[in-house]
Amino acid sequence: MTLGFHMPNGYAGAGRIAALAEELGYDSLWTADHVVLPSPRVEPSPLEPGAPLLDAVVSLAFLAAHTERILLATGCVVLPQRDPLVLAKQLASVDVLSGGRLVFGAVAGYLEPELRALGVPLEGRGERTAEYLRAMRALWEQDAPAFHGRYVSFEGVDAHPRPPPRPRRLTRHMSHIADIPRRIG
């Protein structure tokens, strides 16, 4: 059995908490992700609009500097509201700086006011999520990265560093990407 700890990524003492979680034997630290929250709060928003919620990727970079062994996880990044190439660069940077400890989790999102504010329609977010994941993998894994889709298209560019190679067990769920649009809409 493994134990993870969900970090309050709005708390000023997060570095001390992360170090303590590692010392206590937790296997992973998890952060939350919402770029903006509906104001006033509407269901099913998980937080009040004034909740101090730091950026998940920035938080993980900070936690990497305060820990040595514990896995650092996004739980989960709302992918359709992010630029996939910028996010791929940020995640690869955290993974390299942490010595390959990053676990990337992504979701399609569910808060219509949040997605709308970021220019992403609720409808089609599953298709967008799947495409963004394929584009990010192309940037990370191809010798000459290129990708052409409905929402993102690139070629003739590259980005380094790339995430360190990792055991297959951490990427096993990528095979379900094609199923995302059908399940989410």
C-alpha positions in Angstrom: 0.0 0.0 0.0 1.1 3.5 -0.7 0.0 6.7 1.1 -0.3 10.1 -0.5 -0.9 13.4 1.2 -3.0 16.2 -0.3 -1.1 19.4 0.2 -3.0 22.6 1.1 -1.3 24.5 -1.8 -2.5 27.8 -0.3 -0.7 27.4 3.0 2.4 29.4 3.8 4.1 26.5 5.7 3.9 24.1 2.8 7.6 23.5 2.7 7.7 22.4 6.3 4.6 20.2 5.8 6.1 18.5 2.8 9.3 17.8 4.6 7.4 16.3 7.5 5.2 14.2 5.2 8.4 12.8 3.7 9.9 12.2 7.1 6.7 10.4 8.2 6.9 8.0 5.2 4.3 9.3 2.8 4.9 8.2 -0.7 3.5 11.3 -2.5 2.3 14.9 -2.2 -0.7 16.0 -4.2 -1.7 19.5 -5.2 -5.1 20.9 -6.4 -5.6 23.0 -9.5 -8.0 25.8 -10.4 -6.8 28.9 -12.2 -9.9 30.8 -11.2 -13.0 30.1 -9.2 -16.6 31.2 -9.7 -17.5 34.3 -7.8 -19.9 34.1 -6.1 -19.4 30.5 -5.5 -21.7 28.1 -7.4 -22.1 24.4 -7.0 -20.1 22.2 -7.7 -17.2 24.6 -7.0 -15.0 23.0 -4.4 -13.8 26.3 -2.8 -14.9 29.8 -2.1 -13.6 32.3 -4.6 -11.3 33.9 -2.0 -9.6 30.7 -1.1 -5.8 31.0 -1.4 -5.0 28.4 -4.0 -1.5 28.6 -5.4 -0.8 27.4 -8.9 -0.3 23.6 -8.8 2.9 23.4 -10.9 4.5 26.4 -9.1 3.6 24.7 -5.8 5.3 21.4 -6.8 8.5 23.3 -7.8 8.5 24.8 -4.4 7.9 21.4 -2.7 10.6 19.8 -4.8 13.1 22.2 -3.2 12.0 21.2 0.3 12.0 17.4 -0.2 14.3 14.7 -1.6 12.4 11.4 -2.2 8.6 11.9 -2.0 6.7 11.8 -5.3 5.2 15.2 -6.3 1.8 14.9 -8.0 -0.8 17.1 -9.7 -4.2 16.0 -8.6 -5.2 17.0 -11.2 -4.4 19.8 -13.7 -7.5 21.1 -15.5 -5.8 20.5 -18.9 -8.2 22.3 -21.4 -7.6 25.6 -19.7 -3.8 25.4 -20.1 -1.6 26.0 -23.1 -0.2 22.4 -23.7 3.3 23.5 -24.8 3.8 25.9 -21.9 2.5 23.3 -19.4 4.7 20.6 -21.0 7.7 22.8 -20.4 6.7 23.6 -16.8 6.1 19.9 -16.0 9.3 18.8 -17.6 11.2 21.5 -15.6 9.6 20.4 -12.3 10.4 16.7 -13.2 14.0 17.5 -13.9 14.5 19.7 -10.9 12.9 17.1 -8.6 15.0 14.3 -10.0 12.2 12.6 -11.8 9.7 12.6 -9.0 6.7 14.2 -10.8 3.4 12.4 -11.3 1.2 14.2 -13.8 -2.5 13.9 -13.5 -4.9 15.7 -15.8 -8.7 16.2 -16.0 -11.0 17.8 -18.5 -12.6 20.1 -15.9 -16.2 20.5 -14.8 -16.7 24.2 -13.6 -18.3 25.9 -16.6 -17.6 29.5 -15.2 -13.9 28.7 -14.8 -13.6 27.1 -18.3 -15.6 30.0 -19.9 -13.4 32.6 -18.3 -10.4 31.0 -19.8 -11.9 30.8 -23.3 -12.7 27.1 -23.2 -16.3 25.9 -23.9 -17.6 23.1 -21.6 -18.7 21.1 -24.7 -15.7 19.5 -26.4 -13.4 19.6 -23.4 -12.8 15.9 -23.5 -11.6 16.0 -27.1 -9.4 19.0 -26.2 -8.0 17.2 -23.2 -7.1 14.1 -25.3 -5.5 16.2 -28.0 -3.5 18.3 -25.5 -2.1 15.1 -23.9 -1.1 13.8 -27.4 0.6 17.1 -28.2 2.5 17.2 -24.9 3.7 13.6 -25.4 4.8 14.6 -28.9 6.9 17.4 -27.5 8.4 15.2 -24.8 9.0 12.0 -26.8 9.6 12.8 -30.5 13.1 13.5 -31.8 11.7 16.2 -34.0 8.5 17.2 -32.3 5.5 17.8 -34.5 1.8 17.7 -33.9 -1.2 18.8 -35.9 -4.7 18.8 -34.3 -7.8 20.8 -34.1 -6.8 22.8 -31.0 -3.0 22.8 -31.2 -0.5 22.5 -34.1 3.3 22.8 -34.1 6.4 21.7 -36.0 9.9 23.0 -36.3 10.3 23.6 -32.6 11.8 21.7 -29.7 11.8 22.0 -25.9 14.4 20.8 -23.5 14.9 19.5 -20.9 12.6 16.6 -21.3 11.2 14.6 -18.5 13.6 11.8 -17.4 12.8 8.3 -18.6 10.6 6.5 -16.0 9.2 3.1 -15.3 6.3 2.1 -17.5 4.0 1.8 -14.5 3.7 5.6 -14.2 2.5 6.1 -17.8 0.1 3.1 -18.1 -3.0 5.2 -18.2 -2.0 7.1 -21.3 -3.5 4.3 -23.4 -7.0 5.6 -22.4 -6.6 9.0 -24.0 -8.7 8.0 -27.0 -11.6 7.2 -24.7 -11.7 10.6 -23.0 -13.9 12.5 -25.5 -16.6 9.8 -25.6 -16.8 9.7 -21.8 -16.8 13.5 -21.2 -18.3 15.1 -24.2 
